[in-house]
């Protein structure tokens, strides 16, 4: 089988092109095992730098980033909230959490499940992209218009938005 050496003089990895498998080199394997981890051979793969490279649900090409789909879903959830919080919460609990209609009808819903889900998603986006990222700030701006009493980290984003809101 033909082997292709990934550009690394220290032998960190090899790709076996004909078999379409990936073999971790001796030095990299040693460093991983010294750190207390083990390599799952069935999960290793080679991706070209022009392809989306995902690790544990995060895009890791040039920098760690949240997938666009996650941002779009969060934006859609905020849009649903704008149309009606209780209906959005019922839809969320039914589709995402698998609640039955009996459970939905027997539970007093007040929007708190849905709000926590959205604020959790916003906190995740902030932790990955940073508090100055445009997608994060625009989603926070929408959340601020919908909630009169948002969590503290959303209020901080509002202050940041107000600081950048300059008319020229």
N, C-alpha and C positions, 0 to 999 in steps of 0.2 A: 504494500500500500504506500502511495506517495504521501510524504509528510510535508507540511508547510510550517515553517517556524514563524510564529508571531514576532514582530520586530522587538526583540528583547534579548540582548546578548547573554543574559544570565540564565536562560533556559526556564523561564517561568511557565510557559505553556506551549503546547503543540496542538495543531488541529490536523486530524486525519481526514483529508478532503474526500477521498473516495467513499469512506464509510460514514461520512457526515457525523462524526463524533468529535468530542473535545477531550483532550487529555491534559490534565494539570501537571505542570513540570515539578521536578523534585524540590526546588527551592521554595516555590509557592506552597506546595503541599506541606512542607516542613513548617513554614510560618503559620499556616492555618491550624495545623495540629498542635503547635506550641501554644496557640491562643485558646485551645480547648474546644475547637470546632472540628467537624469532620465534613468531608466533601461528599455530596450525594451525586454520584456519577450520572444518574439518570436525569438530573436537573441542570447539568452544565451544558452550555451551548455557546457557539461563536456567532456574533452578530456584527454585521458591517456597520461602520460608524454612521452611515446614512439611514440605517434602520432604527426604529424606536427600540431602545434597550430598556427593558423594565426589570426591576428587581423588587420583590415584595410589593408590587402595585405602584411603585414610583418610577417615573422616567428618569434615567441616569445618564443620558448622552453627554451633554456638555456640563450640566449641573443637575443636581437632584431637583426634580420638579413634580408637581401634581399632574396627572393625566388631564387633558382637556375635557374628556368625558365627565370627570368628577366635577370640574368647574361648571360645565353646562348643566349637570344634574342639580347642583346647588342653586344655580340661577333659576332653573325651572321650579325648584321647590319654593324659592322666594316669590316667584310669579304666582304660584298656586296660593301661597299665603295671602298675597294681595287680592286675590279673587274671593277668598273666604278661608279664614284660619281653621274653623272646625271641619269643613269639608276637606281641606288639604290634609288635616291630621288624620281623618278617617281613611282617606286614600292611602296615605303613607303607611299607617298601621296595617292596613289590609294587604297592600302590595309588597312592602319591604319587610314587615315583621310577621306576616302570615296570620294576622288576627282574623277570626271568623266573624260573621255578621252577628252571631249571638254574643260574642265577647265585646264587639264594638257597641252593641246596643245595651249591654249590661254595665258598661263602664262609663262613668261620668267623665266625658272629655271636655277639656277646657283650653286646649291648644298647647299645653305645657310639654307634652311628648314631642310634638312637632318642633316647637321652639328649641328645645334641648338638642334635637337632631341637627337642626340648622346651625346652632351655635357651636356644636361639636365639630361640624364640618368646617365652619369658618375658622375655628381654633386650629384644626389640622392644616388647613391651607396656610394660615399665618405661620405655623411652626415650620413648614417646608419652604414656602416662598419668601417669607419675611413680611414684616408689617408695613413695608413701603411698596409692596408690589401692587401694580395697577389692578389686576383681577381681584385681589383681596380687598383693596380699598373700595372698588366699585360694588362688590357684593355687600360690604359693610354699609355702604351708603344706602343701598336698597333696604337692608335690614333695619337701619335707623328710621327710615320713613314708615316702616310697618310696626315697630315696637316702641311704645312710649317709655319703656323702662328696660333698655337692653343691658346685658352684662357689662362689667367695667371695661373689658378689653375692647368691646365694640364702641363704648364711649370714648376711649382713647383714640380709636380710629377716626371717630367723628371730629375730634380736636385736630387730628392730623389733616383730615380733609378740609376743615375750615382754614387751616394754616395755608394750604395750597390753593384755596379758592380765591384767586386774584383775577380781577377784571381789568383788562388793559384796553 
